[in-house]
Amino acid sequence: MSDCLKISQRGRVRRLTLNRPEMRNALNLELCQALLAALKEADDDRKVGAILLEGAGKVFCSGMDLKEVLEADAEAMLPVHQELFSVGTRLKTPMICAVHGAAIAGGLGLALNGHWVIAAQGTKFGITEVRIGLWPFAIFEIVARTVGERRATQLALEAKVFDSERAATLGLVDEVVAADSLDAHCAELAEGLSSLSGDAVRHGLEFVPRLLAGDPDAVVEGRRNCQATDDFKEGIAAFREKRSPQWPSHQG
């Protein structure tokens, strides 16, 4: 296990912590690869009902490790970056990104892979790559999916750093909370998500990208597959018996 990423679990919540605080959690190749592997492992583990992604130290993530970008083999890094900044579209497990301090450039792109982005008051955001002579190629698609192509282009051209309140207004952040309550707020949300039917959530999160891609069979196949699960049978039984469901998918 790489030291640049901490992994822990409480109940059905898997916590992933970017652990390069001395480098403001800059995304070097080692961290990107470790994070991709950890996300896949969590997504494949039926004992995981939610993922909580956070950063150690003073900031969530300052973006790419520029020192490594200059020294490393760019061709080796590009496919890893492409996979990392689109990973949210493939996750079948809800992910919450708890953002504090700063989420700049690639750090913002990483956060936007979450199904929820919760920011502490005072957090700084920005798409600043143009300042160093680079267009934000790696993160542009996920930013555009979030705020629209026109606004994403404006943010990339402005290359300004802005606060969490503006990030929320733009739709980059779902909630802004007091800094001292960020961890507890995100943990509570993750715990609630992890208590849902694992089968319904997984089938639903598989369905969404298929629907958005225009798959004509997405609705029928998604509903058929979900209704065939033991969780659906248990949900119906619990509803009729007026009790809380005991999801079979949680026993795996």
HELIX and SHEET records of a PDB file:
HELIX    1   1 PRO A   21  MET A   23  5                                   3    
HELIX    2   2 LEU A   29  ASP A   44  1                                  16    
HELIX    3   3 LEU A   66  GLU A   71  1                                   6    
HELIX    4   4 ALA A   74  LEU A   84  1                                  11    
HELIX    5   5 VAL A   87  THR A   89  5                                   3    
HELIX    6   6 GLY A  106  ALA A  111  1                                   6    
HELIX    7   7 GLU A  129  ILE A  132  5                                   4    
HELIX    8   8 PHE A  137  VAL A  147  1                                  11    
HELIX    9   9 GLU A  149  GLU A  158  1                                  10    
HELIX   10  10 SER A  164  LEU A  170  1                                   7    
HELIX   11  11 ALA A  179  SER A  181  5                                   3    
HELIX   12  12 LEU A  182  SER A  194  1                                  13    
HELIX   13  13 GLY A  198  LEU A  212  1                                  15    
HELIX   14  14 ALA A  218  GLN A  227  1                                  10    
HELIX   15  15 ASP A  230  GLU A  241  1                                  12    
HELIX   16  16 PRO A  248  GLN A  251  5                                   4    
SHEET    1   A 6 LEU A   5  ARG A  10  0                                        
SHEET    2   A 6 VAL A  13  LEU A  18 -1                                        
SHEET    3   A 6 ALA A  50  GLY A  55  1                                        
SHEET    4   A 6 MET A  95  VAL A  99  1                                        
SHEET    5   A 6 TRP A 116  ALA A 120  1                                        
SHEET    6   A 6 GLU A 175  VAL A 177  1                                        
SHEET    1   B 3 ALA A 102  ILE A 104  0                                        
SHEET    2   B 3 LYS A 124  GLY A 126  1                                        
SHEET    3   B 3 VAL A 161  ASP A 163 -1                                        
END                                                                             
